[in-house]
Amino acid sequence: MANPLWRGSWRTKARIISGLVLFSYVFLHLLSVGMGLFSLELMEASQGVTSAIFGNVIGMLAMSSAFLTHLGLALYRIAWRRTLRMPLAEALQMLLGVSIPFLLMAHFVHTDLANRFFGVEVKMGFITGVIWNTSSGWQQGTLVLVTWIHACIGLQYWLRVSPVWHRIQPLMIMIATLLPAYAIAGFVVQGRSQNARIWDPTTGPALREEYNFPTPETFAALRKITDSGLAIFWALLLLTIAIFLGRKLLGNRNSLRIRYIDGPEIYGQRGMTLLEMSRAAGVSHMSLCGGRGRCTTCRVVIEDGGDRLHPPSPAELSSLRAVNAPPNARLACQLRPSEPATVLRVFRADGRRARAHQSLGQERRLAILFLDMRGFTARTTGQLPYDVVFLLNRFFDAIVPSISGAGGTVDKYLGDGLLALFELEDERASAQAALDAAAGIGSALQTFNKALAAEGAQPVAIGMGLHLGDLVLGEIGAAENAPRTIIGDTVNATSRIEACTKELGVEALISSDLIQAAGKEISNLELIDLDLRGVAHTISALAVIQAARLPTLLHESKTT
């Protein structure tokens, strides 16, 4: 299957690549500015590293090509839109992106062009000192935030179709939050200091000479270049708006009908994508990647009129084949109907409750635990239903705190048993939590059985199966009754492992995969091989007669 990160048309791929080049520069630049927290020397040394990467001929060519490509494709995308209805995050990204050239122009002219054409030494000491406590300083602070937020939204749109996104999302959020604050703090520290040095009667003259400080005439020339650059961008932006309005006016004269089998009948403009038609008409339509053709959540099935539609592009066809879509399936963000059609949305928001994109499922490698009460049917035969419910509730009240206390949750109750999930930040933490829960359940069971013995009742026996592997987490069911649950081969294997505890007469069977994931050495453990029905490969497991003794069994295992 093709990598979902690189699906889409050539324009989509060009926007991704150019955006990544620009993002790498912004990332390194902010790191450099933040070094001002420590010293000017570190700040300028870090600036030198960034200049070494992007200041040579290849780097300059890559940067200029990336900027022009990214800007050109952004304006093209705006001009060829048929509606301005879009998700809030997408609208924010577009507005921030359009504002960047206005904020960037003066900085670019007074640094890069000032150095190339007027010989100004635009070191960090010069830049921070000159703009400190000026309107330019506030403008550059705004530029940092605007550029960074725009980049982070784009990065999130790009990465969230990847199955690894949920694993790195906490780290990415941390970086996205701290890096601009770190850069601004570095600027504040050095800006105040360098401004004082530049204008100090003693140190100022020599320092200004070292920087080849611009003369009033040079500043005037730089402002003129800045004004010219802004005028050019204004012209491009106004041309883009004119094209958008012109296409919208012409399109209104030539609309067509689209009928949704599970929704309304709308009229859209020829030239719009089906996704744009849906949004323009206020029809809920899922699109996880933001309408860029890199996922298939906006796909529709063409029930009528498919023979009059343009064929899918190679990029669209590749995405559809990746999910084994039927021949009459299309991506709403790529399909531009030219004739009336009847369509069915494969994924849609319910009229009263919209499903989040997580409802489509996400894959994670986690630990799970199956537990079953032994002999429950024989034990409760002849008892009143209320007594059975009372016993089960007492039992679960006794053992479930061990699960929740370890960081797990009960995914579902299965009559006299349960399935628990340990959804922690990584598989090591998940595996360790499962081991802690199993040991806690064993101890809680001993206490529970002592209470039963005092009442003259028979003790309860249990069997637990613990395993770790790939799971799919998602909402399964009708839109108004779709609890979040887990499915996958790991669930089936764990259920089979738990069933083997009865045959072996042990309280728990723990797979070697889970033990190793918890960082335990298995070479000194006595493992048994389990050939499980419906499971393709043999699973090695540790048999634990009494789960309460599990910490003792693992105590001598070395941490890897």
C-alpha positions as CSV (number, residue, x, y, z in Angstrom):
1,M,0.0,0.0,0.0
2,A,1.3,3.4,-0.9
3,N,2.4,5.7,2.0
4,P,-0.6,7.8,2.8
5,L,1.7,10.8,3.4
6,W,2.6,11.0,-0.2
7,R,-0.8,10.5,-1.9
8,G,-2.3,13.2,-3.9
9,S,-1.7,15.2,-7.1
10,W,1.6,16.7,-8.2
11,R,0.4,20.0,-6.8
12,T,-0.3,18.4,-3.4
13,K,3.1,16.8,-3.3
14,A,4.8,20.0,-4.4
15,R,3.0,21.9,-1.7
16,I,4.2,19.3,0.9
17,I,7.8,19.3,-0.2
18,S,8.1,23.1,-0.5
19,G,6.3,23.4,2.9
20,L,8.8,21.0,4.5
21,V,11.8,22.9,3.2
22,L,10.4,26.2,4.5
23,F,9.4,24.5,7.8
24,S,13.0,23.2,8.3
25,Y,14.4,26.8,7.8
26,V,11.9,28.3,10.2
27,F,12.6,25.6,12.8
28,L,16.4,26.1,12.6
29,H,15.9,29.9,12.7
30,L,13.8,29.8,15.8
31,L,16.3,27.6,17.5
32,S,19.1,30.1,16.6
33,V,17.1,33.0,18.0
34,G,16.4,31.1,21.2
35,M,20.1,30.6,21.8
36,G,20.1,34.2,22.9
37,L,18.9,33.0,26.2
38,F,22.4,31.7,26.9
39,S,24.7,34.1,25.0
40,L,25.2,36.2,21.9
41,E,28.0,33.9,20.8
42,L,25.9,30.8,20.9
43,M,23.1,32.8,19.1
44,E,25.4,33.8,16.2
45,A,27.1,30.4,16.1
46,S,23.7,28.8,15.6
47,Q,22.9,31.4,13.0
48,G,26.1,30.4,11.2
49,V,24.9,26.8,11.1
50,T,21.6,27.8,9.5
51,S,23.5,30.1,7.0
52,A,25.8,27.2,6.1
53,I,22.8,25.1,5.2
54,F,20.7,27.7,3.4
55,G,23.2,30.4,2.5
56,N,25.1,28.4,-0.2
57,V,23.9,28.3,-3.8
58,I,22.0,25.0,-3.4
59,G,20.4,26.1,-0.2
60,M,19.4,29.5,-1.6
61,L,18.0,27.9,-4.7
62,A,16.0,25.4,-2.6
63,M,14.7,28.1,-0.3
64,S,13.7,30.5,-3.1
65,S,12.1,27.7,-5.1
66,A,10.2,26.4,-2.1
67,F,8.9,29.9,-1.2
68,L,7.8,30.8,-4.7
69,T,6.2,27.3,-5.2
70,H,4.4,27.4,-1.9
71,L,3.1,30.9,-2.4
72,G,2.2,30.3,-6.0
73,L,0.3,27.1,-5.2
74,A,-1.5,28.8,-2.3
75,L,-2.7,31.7,-4.5
76,Y,-3.7,29.2,-7.2
77,R,-5.7,27.2,-4.6
78,I,-7.5,30.4,-3.5
79,A,-8.2,31.6,-7.0
80,W,-9.6,28.2,-8.2
81,R,-11.8,27.7,-5.1
82,R,-15.5,27.8,-5.7
83,T,-16.5,28.5,-2.1
84,L,-14.9,30.0,1.0
85,R,-16.8,27.6,3.2
86,M,-14.2,25.4,4.9
87,P,-13.3,24.1,8.4
88,L,-12.1,26.7,10.9
89,A,-8.5,25.3,11.0
90,E,-8.2,25.4,7.2
91,A,-9.6,29.0,7.1
92,L,-7.1,30.1,9.8
93,Q,-4.2,28.5,7.9
94,M,-5.2,30.2,4.7
95,L,-5.5,33.7,6.4
96,L,-2.2,33.3,8.2
97,G,-0.5,32.2,5.1
98,V,-1.7,35.2,3.1
99,S,-0.5,37.5,5.9
100,I,3.0,36.1,6.0
101,P,4.4,38.0,2.9
102,F,3.2,41.3,4.4
103,L,5.0,40.6,7.6
104,L,8.0,39.0,6.0
105,M,8.8,41.6,3.3
106,A,10.5,44.2,5.6
107,H,12.5,41.5,7.4
108,F,13.7,39.9,4.1
109,V,14.7,43.3,2.6
110,H,16.5,44.6,5.7
111,T,18.4,41.4,6.3
112,D,19.1,39.4,3.1
113,L,19.0,42.2,0.6
114,A,20.7,44.6,2.9
115,N,23.6,42.1,3.2
116,R,23.8,41.3,-0.5
117,F,23.5,44.8,-2.0
118,F,24.6,47.1,0.7
119,G,27.2,45.0,2.6
120,V,25.4,45.2,6.0
121,E,26.7,42.5,8.4
122,V,23.3,41.2,9.5
123,K,24.4,39.1,12.4
124,M,22.0,38.3,15.2
125,G,23.5,41.0,17.4
126,F,22.7,43.6,14.7
127,I,19.2,42.4,14.0
128,T,18.0,42.1,17.6
129,G,19.6,45.4,18.6
130,V,18.2,47.4,15.8
131,I,14.6,46.3,16.0
132,W,14.4,46.1,19.8
133,N,11.5,48.2,21.3
134,T,10.4,49.3,17.8
135,S,7.4,48.6,15.7
136,S,9.6,46.4,13.6
137,G,10.3,44.3,16.7
138,W,6.6,43.8,17.4
139,Q,6.1,43.0,13.7
140,Q,8.8,40.3,13.8
141,G,7.3,38.8,17.0
142,T,4.0,38.6,15.2
143,L,5.7,37.1,12.2
144,V,7.2,34.3,14.3
145,L,3.8,33.4,15.7
146,V,1.9,33.7,12.5
147,T,4.5,31.6,10.5
148,W,4.7,29.0,13.2
149,I,1.0,28.5,13.7
150,H,0.5,28.3,9.9
151,A,3.3,25.7,9.6
152,C,1.9,23.6,12.5
153,I,-1.6,23.5,11.1
154,G,-0.2,22.4,7.7
155,L,2.0,19.8,9.4
156,Q,-0.9,18.5,11.4
157,Y,-3.0,18.2,8.2
158,W,-0.2,16.3,6.6
159,L,0.7,13.9,9.4
160,R,-2.7,13.0,10.9
161,V,-3.5,10.6,8.1
162,S,-0.5,8.5,9.2
163,P,-1.0,5.7,11.7
164,V,2.0,7.0,13.7
165,W,0.6,10.5,14.3
166,H,-1.1,9.6,17.6
167,R,2.3,8.4,18.9
168,I,4.2,11.6,18.2
169,Q,1.3,14.0,18.7
170,P,2.1,14.8,22.4
171,L,5.8,15.5,21.5
172,M,4.7,17.7,18.5
173,I,2.3,19.7,20.7
174,M,5.1,20.3,23.2
175,I,7.5,21.5,20.5
176,A,4.9,23.6,18.9
177,T,4.1,25.3,22.2
178,L,7.6,25.8,23.5
179,L,9.7,26.6,20.5
180,P,8.2,30.1,19.6
181,A,8.2,31.0,23.3
182,Y,11.9,30.0,23.5
183,A,12.7,32.0,20.4
184,I,11.0,35.2,21.6
185,A,12.7,34.8,25.0
186,G,16.0,34.7,23.3
187,F,15.2,37.8,21.3
188,V,14.1,39.7,24.4
189,V,17.3,38.9,26.3
190,Q,19.7,39.8,23.5
191,G,17.5,42.6,22.0
192,R,17.7,44.7,25.2
193,S,21.4,44.1,25.6
194,Q,22.4,44.7,22.0
195,N,20.3,47.8,21.6
196,A,22.1,49.3,24.6
197,R,25.5,48.4,23.1
198,I,24.7,49.7,19.6
199,W,23.6,53.1,20.9
200,D,26.1,53.4,23.8
201,P,28.4,56.5,23.2
202,T,31.4,54.3,24.1
203,T,30.8,51.0,22.4
204,G,28.3,52.1,19.8
205,P,30.6,53.7,17.1
206,A,32.9,50.7,16.9
207,L,30.0,48.2,16.9
208,R,28.1,50.1,14.2
209,E,31.2,50.2,12.1
210,E,31.7,46.4,12.6
211,Y,28.2,45.8,11.4
212,N,28.6,48.4,8.5
213,F,25.5,50.0,9.9
214,P,23.2,51.3,7.2
215,T,23.2,55.1,6.5
216,P,19.9,57.1,6.3
217,E,20.2,56.8,2.6
218,T,20.5,53.0,2.8
219,F,17.5,52.8,5.1
220,A,15.5,54.9,2.6
221,A,16.5,52.6,-0.3
222,L,15.6,49.6,1.7
223,R,12.2,51.0,2.6
224,K,11.6,51.8,-1.1
225,I,12.5,48.2,-2.0
226,T,10.1,47.0,0.7
227,D,7.3,49.1,-0.6
228,S,7.8,47.8,-4.1
229,G,7.8,44.2,-2.9
230,L,4.6,44.8,-1.0
231,A,3.0,46.5,-4.0
232,I,3.8,43.4,-6.1
233,F,2.3,41.1,-3.6
234,W,-0.8,43.3,-3.3
235,A,-1.2,43.0,-7.1
236,L,-0.9,39.2,-7.0
237,L,-3.4,39.0,-4.2
238,L,-5.9,41.3,-5.9
239,L,-5.5,39.3,-9.1
240,T,-6.2,36.1,-7.1
241,I,-9.3,37.6,-5.6
242,A,-10.5,38.9,-9.0
243,I,-10.1,35.4,-10.5
244,F,-12.0,33.8,-7.6
245,L,-14.9,36.3,-7.9
246,G,-15.0,36.0,-11.7
247,R,-15.1,32.3,-11.6
248,K,-17.8,32.4,-8.9
249,L,-20.0,34.8,-11.0
250,L,-19.6,32.8,-14.1
251,G,-20.2,29.5,-12.3
252,N,-23.5,30.8,-10.8
253,R,-24.9,30.9,-14.3
254,N,-24.1,27.2,-15.0
255,S,-25.1,25.2,-11.9
256,L,-26.0,21.5,-11.8
257,R,-27.9,19.2,-9.4
258,I,-26.4,16.7,-7.0
259,R,-28.7,14.4,-5.0
260,Y,-27.5,12.7,-1.9
261,I,-29.2,9.4,-1.2
262,D,-28.9,9.9,2.5
263,G,-29.3,13.7,2.5
264,P,-30.6,16.7,0.6
265,E,-30.6,17.7,-3.1
266,I,-28.3,20.6,-3.8
267,Y,-27.1,22.7,-6.8
268,G,-23.4,23.3,-7.3
269,Q,-21.3,25.2,-9.8
270,R,-19.5,23.4,-12.5
271,G,-15.8,23.4,-11.8
272,M,-16.2,22.9,-8.1
273,T,-15.2,19.7,-6.4
274,L,-18.0,17.6,-4.9
275,L,-16.5,18.4,-1.5
276,E,-16.7,22.1,-2.2
277,M,-20.3,21.7,-3.3
278,S,-21.2,19.9,-0.1
279,R,-19.6,22.6,2.1
280,A,-21.1,25.5,0.1
281,A,-24.5,23.9,0.6
282,G,-23.9,23.3,4.3
283,V,-23.9,19.5,3.8
284,S,-21.8,17.7,6.4
285,H,-19.0,15.9,4.6
286,M,-16.0,14.2,6.3
287,S,-12.5,15.0,5.0
288,L,-9.7,14.0,7.3
289,C,-6.8,15.4,5.2
290,G,-8.5,18.7,4.5
291,G,-9.5,18.0,0.9
292,R,-6.1,17.3,-0.4
293,G,-6.6,13.8,-1.8
294,R,-4.3,12.1,0.7
295,C,-7.0,10.1,2.5
296,T,-10.2,8.4,1.4
297,T,-12.6,9.6,4.2
298,C,-14.5,11.9,1.7
299,R,-15.2,9.1,-0.7
300,V,-18.6,8.7,-2.2
301,V,-20.3,6.0,-4.2
302,I,-21.8,7.2,-7.5
303,E,-25.3,5.6,-7.7
304,D,-26.3,7.4,-10.9
305,G,-24.5,9.5,-13.5
306,G,-21.1,8.0,-13.0
307,D,-20.8,7.3,-16.8
308,R,-20.9,11.1,-17.4
309,L,-18.1,12.0,-15.0
310,H,-14.5,12.5,-15.8
311,P,-12.3,9.4,-15.0
312,P,-10.2,9.5,-11.8
313,S,-6.7,10.8,-11.9
314,P,-3.8,8.4,-11.3
315,A,-3.4,9.8,-7.7
316,E,-7.1,9.4,-6.9
317,L,-7.1,5.9,-8.4
318,S,-4.1,5.0,-6.3
319,S,-5.9,6.1,-3.1
320,L,-9.1,4.3,-3.9
321,R,-7.2,1.1,-4.7
322,A,-5.4,1.3,-1.4
323,V,-8.8,0.8,0.4
324,N,-10.2,-1.7,-2.2
325,A,-13.0,0.8,-3.1
326,P,-15.6,-0.4,-5.6
327,P,-15.3,0.8,-9.3
328,N,-18.1,3.4,-8.8
329,A,-16.3,5.0,-5.7
330,R,-14.7,8.5,-6.1
331,L,-13.0,11.0,-3.8
332,A,-15.3,14.0,-3.3
333,C,-12.3,16.3,-3.0
334,Q,-11.0,15.3,-6.5
335,L,-14.3,14.8,-8.4
336,R,-15.5,17.8,-10.3
337,P,-19.0,16.9,-11.6
338,S,-20.0,18.3,-14.9
339,E,-23.3,16.6,-15.1
340,P,-26.1,15.8,-12.5
341,A,-25.3,12.8,-10.3
342,T,-26.7,10.8,-7.4
343,V,-24.2,10.0,-4.7
344,L,-23.9,8.2,-1.4
345,R,-21.4,9.4,1.2
346,V,-19.4,6.4,2.6
347,F,-18.5,8.3,5.8
348,R,-20.9,11.1,6.8
349,A,-21.7,13.1,9.9
350,D,-25.1,12.1,11.4
351,G,-27.8,14.8,11.3
352,R,-27.7,15.2,15.1
353,R,-24.2,14.1,16.0
354,A,-21.1,14.4,14.0
355,R,-18.5,11.6,14.4
356,A,-15.0,12.7,15.0
357,H,-12.3,11.3,12.7
358,Q,-11.2,9.0,15.5
359,S,-14.4,7.0,15.0
360,L,-12.8,5.6,11.8
361,G,-10.3,3.8,14.0
362,Q,-6.7,4.2,14.9
363,E,-4.1,1.5,15.2
364,R,-1.9,1.2,18.4
365,R,0.3,-1.5,19.9
366,L,-1.1,-2.0,23.5
367,A,-1.6,-4.6,26.2
368,I,-5.0,-6.1,27.0
369,L,-6.3,-8.5,29.6
370,F,-9.1,-11.0,29.4
371,L,-10.5,-12.2,32.7
372,D,-13.1,-14.9,33.4
373,M,-14.6,-16.2,36.6
374,R,-14.3,-20.0,36.8
375,G,-17.3,-22.3,37.4
376,F,-19.8,-19.4,37.4
377,T,-22.6,-21.3,35.8
378,A,-22.4,-24.2,38.3
379,R,-22.0,-21.8,41.2
380,T,-25.1,-19.7,40.4
381,T,-27.4,-22.6,39.3
382,G,-30.6,-22.3,41.4
383,Q,-29.8,-18.9,42.7
384,L,-32.2,-16.0,42.3
385,P,-31.2,-13.5,39.6
386,Y,-30.7,-10.7,42.2
387,D,-28.2,-12.9,44.1
388,V,-26.3,-13.5,40.9
389,V,-26.1,-9.8,40.1
390,F,-25.1,-9.1,43.7
391,L,-22.2,-11.6,43.5
392,L,-20.9,-10.3,40.2
393,N,-21.0,-6.7,41.3
394,R,-19.2,-7.5,44.5
395,F,-16.6,-9.4,42.5
396,F,-16.0,-6.6,40.0
397,D,-16.0,-4.0,42.8
398,A,-13.1,-6.0,44.3
399,I,-10.9,-6.4,41.2
400,V,-11.6,-3.5,38.9
401,P,-9.8,-0.9,41.1
402,S,-6.6,-2.8,40.4
403,I,-7.2,-2.2,36.7
404,S,-8.0,1.4,36.9
405,G,-5.3,2.0,39.5
406,A,-2.7,0.7,37.0
407,G,-4.0,3.1,34.3
408,G,-6.2,0.6,32.5
409,T,-9.9,0.8,31.6
410,V,-12.5,-1.9,31.3
411,D,-13.4,-2.1,27.6
412,K,-16.4,-4.3,28.1
413,Y,-17.9,-6.6,30.6
414,L,-18.6,-10.2,29.3
415,G,-21.1,-11.6,31.8
416,D,-18.8,-13.2,34.4
417,G,-15.7,-11.7,32.9
418,L,-14.2,-8.6,31.3
419,L,-11.8,-7.2,28.7
420,A,-9.4,-4.5,30.0
421,L,-7.3,-2.2,27.8
422,F,-4.2,-0.4,28.9
423,E,-4.1,2.7,26.7
424,L,-0.9,4.5,27.9
425,E,1.6,6.6,26.1
426,D,3.7,3.8,24.7
427,E,3.8,0.0,24.7
428,R,6.3,-0.3,27.5
429,A,4.1,1.7,29.9
430,S,1.1,-0.3,28.6
431,A,2.7,-3.6,29.2
432,Q,3.9,-2.7,32.7
433,A,0.5,-1.4,33.6
434,A,-1.0,-4.8,32.6
435,L,1.5,-6.6,34.8
436,D,0.7,-4.4,37.7
437,A,-3.1,-4.8,37.2
438,A,-2.8,-8.6,37.0
439,A,-0.8,-8.7,40.3
440,G,-3.3,-6.3,41.9
441,I,-6.2,-8.5,40.8
442,G,-4.5,-11.6,42.3
443,S,-4.1,-9.8,45.7
444,A,-7.7,-8.4,45.6
445,L,-9.0,-11.9,44.8
446,Q,-7.3,-13.3,47.9
447,T,-8.9,-10.6,50.1
448,F,-12.3,-11.2,48.4
449,N,-12.1,-14.9,48.9
450,K,-11.3,-14.4,52.6
451,A,-14.6,-12.4,52.9
452,L,-16.5,-15.2,51.2
453,A,-15.0,-17.8,53.5
454,A,-16.1,-15.8,56.5
455,E,-19.6,-15.9,55.1
456,G,-19.4,-19.7,54.5
457,A,-19.4,-19.3,50.7
458,Q,-17.1,-21.0,48.2
459,P,-14.1,-19.1,47.0
460,V,-14.0,-17.6,43.5
461,A,-11.4,-18.9,40.9
462,I,-10.4,-16.8,37.9
463,G,-8.4,-17.1,34.7
464,M,-6.5,-14.2,33.1
465,G,-4.9,-14.0,29.7
466,L,-2.5,-11.0,29.0
467,H,-1.1,-10.2,25.6
468,L,0.3,-7.2,23.7
469,G,0.0,-6.5,20.0
470,D,-1.6,-4.3,17.3
471,L,-5.1,-3.2,18.0
472,V,-7.6,-1.1,16.2
473,L,-9.5,1.4,18.4
474,G,-12.6,3.0,17.2
475,E,-16.3,3.6,17.6
476,I,-18.3,0.6,16.3
477,G,-22.0,0.7,15.9
478,A,-24.8,3.0,14.8
479,A,-24.0,6.7,15.1
480,E,-26.1,7.3,18.1
481,N,-24.9,4.1,19.9
482,A,-21.3,3.5,18.9
483,P,-19.2,2.8,22.0
484,R,-15.4,3.0,21.6
485,T,-14.0,-0.5,21.6
486,I,-11.1,-2.6,20.2
487,I,-10.8,-5.2,17.5
488,G,-8.0,-7.1,15.9
489,D,-6.1,-10.4,15.9
490,T,-4.6,-9.5,19.3
491,V,-8.0,-9.6,20.9
492,N,-8.7,-13.1,19.5
493,A,-5.3,-14.3,20.6
494,T,-5.7,-13.0,24.1
495,S,-9.1,-14.6,24.5
496,R,-7.5,-18.0,23.5
497,I,-4.7,-17.5,26.0
498,E,-7.2,-16.9,28.7
499,A,-9.1,-20.1,27.8
500,C,-5.9,-22.1,28.3
501,T,-5.7,-21.1,31.9
502,K,-8.5,-23.4,32.7
503,E,-6.7,-26.4,31.2
504,L,-3.5,-25.6,32.9
505,G,-5.1,-24.8,36.3
506,V,-3.4,-21.4,36.6
507,E,-4.7,-17.9,37.4
508,A,-2.8,-16.2,34.6
509,L,-1.0,-16.7,31.3
510,I,1.1,-13.8,30.2
511,S,2.6,-13.7,26.7
512,S,6.4,-13.2,26.3
513,D,5.6,-10.3,23.9
514,L,4.0,-8.4,26.8
515,I,6.8,-9.3,29.3
516,Q,9.5,-8.2,26.9
517,A,7.6,-5.0,26.0
518,A,7.6,-4.2,29.8
519,G,11.4,-4.3,29.7
520,K,11.8,-7.7,31.4
521,E,14.3,-10.3,30.5
522,I,12.7,-13.6,29.7
523,S,15.7,-15.9,29.4
524,N,15.4,-16.9,33.1
525,L,11.6,-17.5,33.0
526,E,10.0,-20.9,32.4
527,L,7.8,-20.2,29.4
528,I,5.4,-22.6,27.7
529,D,4.4,-22.7,24.0
530,L,0.7,-22.3,23.2
531,D,-0.8,-23.5,19.9
532,L,-4.0,-21.5,19.8
533,R,-7.0,-22.1,17.6
534,G,-7.4,-19.4,15.0
535,V,-3.9,-18.0,15.7
536,A,-1.3,-18.5,13.0
537,H,1.8,-18.7,15.1
538,T,2.8,-20.2,18.4
539,I,2.7,-17.9,21.4
540,S,5.1,-18.3,24.3
541,A,3.7,-17.5,27.7
542,L,4.5,-17.4,31.4
543,A,2.1,-19.6,33.5
544,V,1.3,-18.0,36.9
545,I,-0.4,-20.2,39.4
546,Q,-1.2,-17.3,41.7
547,A,-1.3,-13.9,40.1
548,A,-0.5,-12.2,43.4
549,R,3.0,-13.8,43.2
550,L,3.7,-12.3,39.8
551,P,6.0,-9.5,41.1
552,T,8.1,-12.1,42.9
553,L,8.4,-14.2,39.7
554,L,9.5,-11.2,37.7
555,H,11.7,-9.7,40.5
556,E,14.8,-11.5,39.3
557,S,14.2,-10.6,35.6
558,K,16.7,-7.9,34.5
559,T,15.3,-4.7,33.1
560,T,16.4,-4.3,29.5
